[in-house]
Amino acid sequence: MAKYKDQGPQVYRKFLRCFEDLPLATIIAGCVYTAHGGVFRGTIVVPSKKSKKGKKGRKYKADFTVDLNSIKLGSLDELLKARRTVLDPPWEGTNLIPGDVLWSDPSLQMGLSPNKERGIGLLWGPDITQQFLQTNHLKVSFVLFITLPVILKFFD
């Protein structure tokens, strides 16, 4: 931001607004999931203690505490509802899904766990890939944008 001096914060916010309009992930031809990173955790919705009786509808809040045994794979419905207005750290609360989609990495280890090396996103194993594909009726494993140049070499 030093390059832009006093205009740095404005330039930064404009870039964030541009990124808000890009899709977090895409499904191609109904069978290929593409994302910059990969899978994402699901959100757990619990009734809010602040909700009052007698009101129409209930207020809900998401519980984002990370218990390694309770991280569950997110659904495409949750991805559609993910908050896109803030793609900037801190990566917490409703920002977890975008952070996971952008910065998760595949792993040879089975399961789903926080990505401690990056400090953001998840690590997911082959079992999670299979689960995601089956749950969402997809046929092709993930095509990560960061690996796309390598994949395209095979089509030359």
C-alpha positions as semicolon CSV with decimal commas, in nm:
position;residue;x (nm);y (nm);z (nm)
1;M;0,000;0,000;0,000
2;A;0,303;0,226;0,039
3;K;0,323;0,243;-0,340
4;Y;-0,009;0,429;-0,349
5;K;0,072;0,650;-0,048
6;D;-0,242;0,823;0,084
7;Q;-0,458;0,652;-0,181
8;G;-0,349;0,304;-0,059
9;P;-0,653;0,230;0,159
10;Q;-0,892;0,342;-0,119
11;V;-0,714;0,127;-0,381
12;Y;-0,724;-0,170;-0,143
13;R;-1,100;-0,129;-0,082
14;K;-1,164;-0,103;-0,458
15;F;-0,979;-0,431;-0,516
16;L;-1,184;-0,596;-0,241
17;R;-1,505;-0,478;-0,409
18;C;-1,386;-0,630;-0,739
19;F;-1,318;-0,963;-0,569
20;E;-1,665;-0,959;-0,409
21;D;-1,816;-0,985;-0,757
22;L;-1,615;-1,294;-0,854
23;P;-1,761;-1,636;-0,776
24;L;-1,606;-1,826;-0,487
25;A;-1,640;-2,150;-0,684
26;T;-1,802;-2,277;-1,001
27;I;-1,963;-2,600;-1,114
28;I;-1,895;-2,668;-1,480
29;A;-2,140;-2,874;-1,687
30;G;-2,309;-2,990;-1,368
31;C;-2,023;-3,223;-1,279
32;V;-1,692;-3,042;-1,214
33;Y;-1,635;-2,831;-0,902
34;T;-1,369;-2,562;-0,944
35;A;-1,227;-2,333;-0,678
36;H;-0,905;-2,151;-0,602
37;G;-0,860;-2,364;-0,291
38;G;-1,115;-2,635;-0,228
39;V;-1,368;-2,762;0,021
40;F;-1,516;-2,567;0,309
41;R;-1,657;-2,634;0,652
42;G;-2,026;-2,631;0,728
43;T;-2,178;-2,382;0,966
44;I;-2,362;-2,491;1,277
45;V;-2,674;-2,287;1,344
46;V;-2,799;-2,271;1,701
47;P;-3,085;-2,070;1,850
48;S;-2,964;-1,738;1,988
49;K;-2,997;-1,680;2,359
50;K;-3,113;-1,327;2,278
51;S;-3,425;-1,437;2,091
52;K;-3,744;-1,333;2,265
53;K;-4,058;-1,540;2,306
54;G;-4,366;-1,429;2,121
55;K;-4,175;-1,290;1,821
56;K;-4,243;-1,422;1,475
57;G;-3,949;-1,631;1,362
58;R;-3,639;-1,701;1,567
59;K;-3,309;-1,522;1,560
60;Y;-3,012;-1,746;1,491
61;K;-2,641;-1,713;1,520
62;A;-2,370;-1,942;1,391
63;D;-2,135;-2,120;1,628
64;F;-1,789;-2,111;1,476
65;T;-1,581;-2,260;1,755
66;V;-1,338;-2,508;1,603
67;D;-1,351;-2,852;1,760
68;L;-1,131;-3,082;1,550
69;N;-1,377;-3,369;1,593
70;S;-1,680;-3,166;1,486
71;I;-1,560;-2,996;1,165
72;K;-1,808;-3,107;0,903
73;L;-1,798;-3,069;0,529
74;G;-2,005;-2,778;0,403
75;S;-2,289;-2,806;0,152
76;L;-2,336;-2,623;-0,176
77;D;-2,641;-2,455;-0,019
78;E;-2,416;-2,313;0,253
79;L;-2,172;-2,196;-0,013
80;L;-2,452;-2,011;-0,193
81;K;-2,548;-1,838;0,132
82;A;-2,189;-1,751;0,228
83;R;-2,125;-1,389;0,312
84;R;-1,940;-1,226;0,023
85;T;-1,928;-0,869;0,144
86;V;-1,612;-0,918;0,348
87;L;-1,331;-1,115;0,188
88;D;-1,070;-0,961;0,411
89;P;-0,930;-1,101;0,739
90;P;-1,012;-1,179;1,010
91;W;-1,109;-1,520;0,880
92;E;-1,371;-1,600;1,139
93;G;-1,745;-1,599;1,186
94;T;-1,932;-1,579;0,857
95;N;-1,599;-1,532;0,679
96;L;-1,497;-1,894;0,735
97;I;-1,656;-2,032;0,418
98;P;-1,491;-1,785;0,176
99;G;-1,159;-1,832;0,356
100;D;-1,190;-2,210;0,328
101;V;-1,291;-2,204;-0,040
102;L;-1,001;-1,975;-0,127
103;W;-0,723;-2,126;0,084
104;S;-0,792;-2,495;0,158
105;D;-0,549;-2,758;0,032
106;P;-0,575;-3,127;-0,057
107;S;-0,385;-3,374;0,160
108;L;-0,293;-3,742;0,145
109;Q;-0,417;-3,775;0,505
110;M;-0,777;-3,885;0,547
111;G;-1,026;-3,646;0,705
112;L;-1,086;-3,274;0,735
113;S;-0,872;-3,054;0,959
114;P;-0,760;-2,691;0,998
115;N;-0,471;-2,592;0,771
116;K;-0,214;-2,502;1,037
117;E;0,061;-2,437;0,783
118;R;-0,133;-2,158;0,610
119;G;-0,319;-2,045;0,920
120;I;-0,637;-2,032;0,712
121;G;-0,856;-2,285;0,534
122;L;-0,864;-2,662;0,569
123;L;-0,671;-2,971;0,470
124;W;-0,888;-3,244;0,321
125;G;-0,813;-3,603;0,230
126;P;-0,927;-3,836;-0,048
127;D;-1,220;-3,955;0,165
128;I;-1,352;-3,598;0,187
129;T;-1,313;-3,553;-0,189
130;Q;-1,520;-3,866;-0,245
131;Q;-1,781;-3,756;0,009
132;F;-1,810;-3,410;-0,150
133;L;-1,849;-3,556;-0,499
134;Q;-2,112;-3,811;-0,392
135;T;-2,311;-3,567;-0,178
136;N;-2,326;-3,310;-0,457
137;H;-2,375;-3,557;-0,745
138;L;-2,051;-3,450;-0,912
139;K;-1,833;-3,672;-1,129
140;V;-1,495;-3,506;-1,140
141;S;-1,249;-3,437;-0,866
142;F;-1,158;-3,078;-0,785
143;V;-0,988;-2,863;-1,044
144;L;-0,805;-2,606;-0,838
145;F;-0,729;-2,279;-1,013
146;I;-0,379;-2,281;-0,866
147;T;-0,310;-2,612;-1,045
148;L;-0,486;-2,526;-1,370
149;P;-0,167;-2,443;-1,569
150;V;-0,033;-2,791;-1,491
151;I;-0,361;-2,955;-1,595
152;L;-0,382;-2,756;-1,920
153;K;-0,042;-2,892;-2,030
154;F;-0,205;-3,235;-2,067
155;F;-0,448;-3,096;-2,327
156;D;-0,180;-2,959;-2,566
